[in-house]
Amino acid sequence: MGKRGPKPRFLDLACPNDHCNLFGIAGKFNVTVYGTYTINSGKVRKYICHTCGTRFCDITCIPVGILIGWITSLLFIIYSGQKMDGIE
């Protein structure tokens, strides 16, 4: 339970993790909001699946851990001066 009562569960959202038992199945009350952050176009909600623990966001529905891994890898390539295939 949150500080101001129970957290709302979303019926229209499904877990995007393909290893989750409830992957792609909406309406199972397993997804709740666990925070928000602000970008130029407004607020973005962050969600958590209580079945597998995957965290994902409003905009991309990409699990947050994967997104952070991609960004970290890209920054490493940029700052190390390595060349990416197909990009000059």
Secondary structure, 3 states (H helix, E strand, C coil): CECCECCCECCCCCECCCCCCCECCCCCCCEEEEEEEEECCEEEEEEEECCCCCEEECCCCCEHHHHHHHHHHHHHHHHHCCCCCCCC
